[in-house]
Amino acid sequence: RWGTREADASGGAWGEPAFTSCTEVFASTLDYIWYGGGRAAAAGPYTDMGGGREEGQGSNGLVLTGLLELPGLSHATQDRGLPSESYPSDHLTLLARFRLNNAP
């Protein structure tokens, strides 16, 4: 499901996530998806971006159309950090959806 909501103080869809890996004593951002497009708001469980230059279109014609929303730290640490039953890796999954914009 790709939804829409405003970005929050933790960085939202743009900027560095609060964390991508955590244990009982450690939480940090170790994983990234690099993209040089425009900016847009966060959403959940996926971020839905528009299609214009101000809404996620890079100069290469690649348009960011969505991002997987990451869980909050309190949710990810319910079972004393990662990995857990809900998150089977010690790193969270990062997922982005793009489309090619062939317009000149």
N, C-alpha and C positions, 0 to 999 in steps of 0.2 A: 504494500500500500504506500503510495506516495502522497503525503499530505502537505499542509501549509501552516506555519505559525511564525511568529517573530523570533529573531535571534535573541538569546539570553546573555547574561553577563559572563558566562563561562566561555564565550567565544563563538557560540552558535555554530552555524555551518561554516563560517569563514573564520580564519585565524586558527591558532593552535588549540586542539582539544585539551581539556583539563588533564586527561591521562589516556593512555592506550594500553597500559600494563600496570597491574597493581598486585601487591601481596599484603600481608598483615602489617608490614613495616615500610612499604615502598609504593609510591604511585607517581608515575611520570609519563610524559609523552615520548614514545620511542619510535612510533610508526607514522608515516605521512603519505599522502597522495599529493604530488606536486602538479599544479595546474595554474596557468598564467592568465586566466580569463577575468571577467568582471566580478562584482560582488552581488550577493543575494542574501535573503533571510533563511533562517533554519526552520526545520519542520520535523514532524515525527509521525510514524516511525521513520519516515523518509522525508528529506527536504525536497520541496518542489520548486524548481527555478522556472522563470519565464524564458523567453526566447530572444530578447533583444540584447544589444550590446551592454546596456546597463544592468541586464539581468542574467549575466553568466556567459556572454559570448566572448571568446578570445579572438585575438587578431588573426589566428590561423583558421578561423571558421569552425572551431570546435566549441560546442555549446554545452555547458554543464547544466543538466536538467534535474539532477537529484543527488542527494547524499543520504546514507544510512545514519540515523540518529544514534548516538552512543548513549549507553546508560549512565546514570549519575554514579558518583563514587559510592554513595551509601548503598545503592542497589548492587553494584559489582562486588562490594566487600561483605555482603550478608553472610557468605560462607567463608569468611576470613581471607578474602582476596581471590585472585585467579590462579590457576584454573578452578572451576567449580562445575556443579551439575548444569547450571544455566549457560556457562561460558567455558567450554572444554579446552581452551588454550589459555596460556598466560598473557596473550595479547588479544585485544579486541579486534573484531573484523572491521576493516574499513572498506566501504563500498561507495562508488560514485557511478552515476549514469550520465553518459554524454550522447550527443547526436552531432552529426556533421551538418553544418549550415552551408549549402552550396551557393547561396545567393552572393552576388558580387559585393 
